[in-house]
Amino acid sequence: MKLNKLITKKGILFLLIFSVLAFFAERANVFQLVGSTELASSKQYFTMFQFLGPVAGAFLGPVVGVLAVLISEFANFLTLGKEWTALNILRMLPMLFAAYYFGVKRDKISIKNTALMVIAPIFAIFMFIIHPVGRQVWFFSLYWMIPVIISLFPKKYSDGVLMRSLGATFTAHAVGGVVWIYMFNTIPEYWIGLIPVVAYERLLFAGGIALSYVLINTLLDRLDTKFTSDAVDINKKYVLSGKRHRIVN
């Protein structure tokens, strides 16, 4: 969505709706981050926000979608009384990049858009392998080539909701991984142990993001088109109907 479309009553309404949904999703824990208690001295959780956050970019556009995610994260930060620590602030970043990645329209891909989609994972790889610990387990950062490779696929492949979801969740993982390795004293064995965990964890998140997108897309399609027009982008290809539905091109 273009920014000039946001300056409407409907645009602002949908921005607030997604912000509120994301706000509550961030309070619903799914499972604990591996090793978070030992490293952060407190339990850190993945939440339903990991499923919902990225899809805001698809409906509101990448820029406005990032804004919706930022509003919800900031609201949670204040209402939950989190401390203004570097870790808590930096943990806001992964979902912002994921929302942008998921929200970029593949039929409008340009050199600029592609660069913005891949700069985060590529920079994350660079930052990881120059870290003393990351240098010893450089192969862990190969996970972060997934969103780069997907962004270079032809539109018929990269535009599939599962591919977009996979790219978005690994983009978030790349940003979060760099934050983690620089904020905590880890050892190579910690990252090696995470390799199989990351595989199933990110497949789970990709499936959750794809499902969230299809369900919200279907719900918005059921609303009066006069209400949703010029406010959100609805993809008719991913609207559930009585017929067998496919979410892969």
ZIKAQUI-V546655 format. One record per residue. N is the residue number from 0. PHI is phi in whole degrees, 0 to 359 (* if undefined). PSI is psi in radians with two decimals (* if undefined). Layout:
BEGIN
n/phi/psi
N/PHI/PSI
N/PHI/PSI
END
This chain:
BEGIN
n/phi/psi
0/*/2.40
1/284/2.65
2/297/-0.55
3/292/-0.36
4/281/-0.38
5/290/-0.50
6/278/0.99
7/221/2.83
8/298/-0.72
9/291/-0.71
10/298/-0.78
11/295/-0.68
12/300/-0.84
13/291/-0.58
14/299/-0.77
15/291/-0.66
16/298/-0.84
17/294/-0.64
18/296/-0.72
19/291/-0.75
20/300/-0.79
21/295/-0.62
22/301/-0.83
23/285/-0.57
24/297/-0.56
25/289/-0.23
26/265/-0.09
27/260/1.75
28/291/2.46
29/256/-1.03
30/202/2.86
31/278/2.52
32/295/2.36
33/297/2.22
34/76/0.15
35/291/-0.63
36/294/-0.74
37/292/-0.65
38/271/-0.74
39/262/-0.06
40/64/0.25
41/200/2.71
42/288/2.29
43/244/2.33
44/239/2.61
45/277/2.51
46/233/3.11
47/298/-0.28
48/299/-0.54
49/295/-0.44
50/275/-0.66
51/268/-0.68
52/309/-0.89
53/298/-0.52
54/289/-0.28
55/302/-0.61
56/295/-0.52
57/286/-0.67
58/273/-0.61
59/257/-0.09
60/93/2.69
61/300/-0.71
62/288/-0.86
63/290/-0.57
64/298/-0.73
65/299/-0.69
66/297/-0.73
67/297/-0.74
68/296/-0.74
69/296/-0.71
70/299/-0.81
71/293/-0.70
72/294/-0.72
73/293/-0.70
74/296/-0.74
75/296/-0.67
76/302/-0.76
77/284/-0.81
78/288/-0.50
79/273/-0.05
80/66/0.59
81/292/2.60
82/284/2.61
83/277/1.15
84/264/2.82
85/299/-0.70
86/298/-0.84
87/297/-0.64
88/289/-0.79
89/293/-0.48
90/290/-0.13
91/284/-0.40
92/291/-0.76
93/307/-0.78
94/289/-0.46
95/296/-0.78
96/291/-0.62
97/295/-0.72
98/296/-0.67
99/293/-0.80
100/301/-0.83
101/292/-0.52
102/276/-0.31
103/295/2.23
104/284/2.15
105/290/-0.37
106/279/-0.07
107/238/0.41
108/296/2.33
109/226/3.02
110/301/-0.67
111/295/-0.84
112/296/-0.74
113/299/-0.75
114/299/-0.75
115/292/-0.53
116/287/-0.60
117/258/-0.19
118/297/-0.66
119/295/-0.93
120/295/-0.63
121/293/-0.75
122/295/-0.63
123/296/-0.74
124/300/-0.79
125/299/-0.83
126/294/-0.59
127/292/-0.80
128/281/-0.23
129/270/-0.15
130/285/2.45
131/307/-0.70
132/281/-0.78
133/301/-0.56
134/299/-0.55
135/280/-0.36
136/233/0.78
137/306/-0.54
138/295/-0.38
139/300/-0.65
140/288/-0.14
141/296/-0.40
142/305/-0.59
143/280/-0.02
144/281/-0.25
145/301/-0.89
146/295/-0.50
147/293/-0.84
148/296/-0.77
149/299/-0.70
150/295/-0.36
151/266/-0.11
152/294/2.69
153/302/2.70
154/306/-0.66
155/299/-0.40
156/259/-0.80
157/288/-0.34
158/274/-0.15
159/297/2.45
160/297/-0.55
161/291/-0.69
162/293/-0.73
163/296/-0.70
164/295/-0.74
165/296/-0.76
166/296/-0.68
167/292/-0.77
168/290/-0.57
169/283/-0.43
170/294/-0.79
171/299/-0.71
172/296/-0.67
173/298/-0.85
174/295/-0.79
175/295/-0.63
176/296/-0.71
177/293/-0.72
178/302/-0.77
179/295/-0.78
180/288/-0.47
181/272/-0.38
182/271/-0.38
183/232/2.69
184/274/1.72
185/253/3.01
186/236/2.77
187/306/-0.66
188/298/-0.53
189/298/-0.80
190/287/-0.62
191/296/-0.70
192/295/-0.43
193/280/-0.28
194/305/-0.91
195/291/-0.53
196/295/-0.77
197/299/-0.67
198/302/-0.96
199/284/-0.54
200/297/-0.80
201/285/-0.52
202/294/-0.67
203/297/-0.81
204/294/-0.70
205/299/-0.75
206/295/-0.69
207/294/-0.69
208/295/-0.79
209/299/-0.76
210/295/-0.74
211/301/-0.74
212/297/-0.83
213/297/-0.75
214/293/-0.79
215/291/-0.66
216/299/-0.74
217/294/-0.75
218/298/-0.80
219/295/-0.58
220/292/-0.47
221/284/-0.31
222/285/2.83
223/302/2.22
224/299/-0.45
225/293/-0.45
226/278/-0.63
227/266/-0.34
228/299/2.47
229/62/0.19
230/243/-0.72
231/223/2.74
232/262/2.03
233/251/2.26
234/260/1.88
235/299/-0.40
236/294/-0.42
237/245/0.64
238/258/2.15
239/291/2.42
240/221/-3.02
241/292/-0.37
242/279/2.86
243/297/2.27
244/254/2.41
245/245/2.41
246/247/0.19
247/237/2.42
248/294/*
END
